[in-house]
């Protein structure tokens, strides 16, 4: 994986999850179900992070307006 910062958007989450899962699974013989489960766990975490970022931005805008 590159060491460049990644801006999370709904569109970028899928590509990021795939990249992370591939890095974690390199050199391991895994079943497709394990790969799918790992991708799902990572995607859920990334989407939670994205949701938290959006919520934080909204709260910051509200506090600066008031």
C-alpha positions in Angstrom: 0.0 0.0 0.0 1.1 3.5 -0.6 1.9 5.9 2.2 -0.2 8.7 0.8 -3.2 10.0 2.8 -6.5 8.8 1.6 -9.7 10.9 1.8 -12.6 8.7 2.7 -15.6 9.0 0.5 -18.3 6.3 -0.1 -16.7 5.7 -3.5 -13.2 5.3 -2.2 -14.1 2.9 0.7 -14.5 -0.2 -1.6 -11.1 0.3 -3.3 -9.4 0.9 0.0 -11.0 -2.2 1.6 -9.9 -4.3 -1.3 -6.4 -3.0 -1.1 -6.1 -3.6 2.7 -7.6 -7.1 2.4 -5.2 -8.1 -0.4 -2.2 -6.9 1.7 -3.4 -8.8 4.8 -4.0 -12.0 2.8 -0.8 -12.0 0.8 1.0 -15.4 1.0 -1.9 -17.1 2.8 -4.1 -19.8 1.5 -7.5 -18.6 2.4 -11.0 -19.5 1.4 -13.2 -17.0 -0.4 -15.5 -16.8 2.6 -12.6 -15.7 4.8 -11.7 -13.0 2.3 -15.3 -11.8 2.0 -15.6 -11.7 5.8 -12.4 -9.8 6.2 -13.4 -7.3 3.5 -16.8 -6.8 5.2 -15.2 -6.1 8.6 -12.8 -3.6 7.1 -15.6 -1.9 5.0 -17.8 -1.6 8.1 -14.9 0.0 10.0 -14.1 2.4 7.2 -17.7 3.4 6.8 -18.0 4.1 10.5 -14.9 6.3 10.3 -16.4 8.1 7.3 -19.7 8.6 9.2 -17.8 9.9 12.2 -15.9 12.4 10.0 -19.0 13.7 8.5 -20.7 14.1 11.8 -17.7 15.9 13.2 -17.7 18.3 10.3 -21.4 19.1 10.8 -21.0 19.7 14.5 -18.0 21.9 13.9 -20.0 24.0 11.3 -22.9 24.3 13.8 -20.6 25.5 16.6 -18.9 28.1 14.4 -22.2 29.5 13.1 -23.7 29.9 16.6 
